[in-house]
Amino acid sequence: MPASTASRRTAIAAFFVLALALAGCAGSGGSDRVTVDPDPDKPFVLEGVSNLTEIAQLTGPDAMNDTAAVSVAGTDLGSMTNVGDKTFFFFGDTFGERDPESIGGQGEFWRSNVAAWTTDDDPSDGIDFDSWVTDEIGLAAPLIEGDHDANGAGGEVTKIPTYGFAIGETIYVSYMSVRFWGDPGAWDANHARLIVSRGGGESWSPVEGVEWPGDSNFVQIAPARVTDDGADYVYFWSIPAGRFGGVQLMRVPATEEAVEDQAAYSYFAGVVDGTPKWSSEMADAETVVGGTIGELSVMWSTYLERWIMTYSDAGNAYIREGVTPWGPWGDAIELVSGVDYPGLYSPYLNPRYATDGGRRIHFVLSLWGPYNVFWFSAELDRAG
């Protein structure tokens, strides 16, 4: 990259980060924060979405990125975590070779998870990956490999990353250990745990002593950094294994020491006399969004001045707005139709990729048939 281009991108990135901070927008990492307003009486303002656009295919054959060079022919998910001027994309089960007629997670050279990163800050034409986490010969490498036991054998089939977040330059990724893939949208997990990188994402290790049971509501997460009553936290909107549970909420102080201490996590246990209550007991957690929520993503929208949540349900992708992190949450609004995009799932957001004053959101979307990740955008329609 020419020096002038690098300088220009650095200046743009610095300005964008400053603008987000001033606007109060928070992502999965970096210095941005949302200050939580507990007032539940603000009106809903999201009336719908419009101008849905499929921009690019990010992975696999015919993608805008040469993923064959790192032996990625098929993959899914792609949740995003911002760390400084980098954004990491965390993918699920990945295959280096796939028959052109394959559907879903099939193929050879199976890795349970891989990651790419980018400094591309223009989402309008897709996302160019700068590089990948690679092995010694330059192929995409697992951050932490699954055991690859046979499905139904009672062991571990794979380790699927659900989302990442950052504390300073330290990167954490939550993953679920899948024991059994069942009917479409149904699977059983052994547990959810964390891995950590203190080396810029190049090397990863398990976080010992932090774990959620596989039958709990905290197997898949969507994190955001917030300031609540003067203290900094990571909030996690969480669902069970599969796509058939509601959303519960937990939080942890935004320090490495707390993140790596199971006792530091607390669970939203309802509102009493207008004040949210947090419990150290997971059993006290209350559901904040009911229904059957598939892989979810949550961010603060500076355009709406509300929280927004995206997820998949019954073959479609939906978006909701939230007045506070624990609600009330508005009705589900269709974001992407499964009729138009069969086999869709995992619509993941990133506040770094909101443009036009936050009105246009950009997001990844997985499609089961080609078993690859695509880049979309849509406009938020605000009342008034």
Buried (B, 14 or more C-beta within 10 A) or exposed (E): EEEEEEEEBEEEBEEEBEEBBEBBBBBBBBBBBBEBBBEBEEEBBBBBBEEBEBBBBBBBEEBBBEBBEBBBBBBBBBBBBBBBBBBBBBBBBBBBBBEEEBEBBBBEBBBBBBBBBBBBBEBEEBBEBBBBBBEEEEBBBBBBEBEBBEEEEEBBBBBBBBBBBBBBBBBBBBBBBBBBBEEEBEBBBBBBBBBBBBEBBEEBEEBEEBBBEBEBBBBBBBBBBBBBEEEEBBBBBBBBBBBBBBBBBBBBBBBBEBBBBEEBBBBBBBBEEEEBBBBEEBEBBBBBBEBBBBBBBBBBBBBBBBBBBBBBBEBBBBBBBBBBBBBBBBEBBBBBEBEEBEBBBBBBBBBBBBBEEBBBBBBBBBBBEBBBBBBBBBBBBBEE
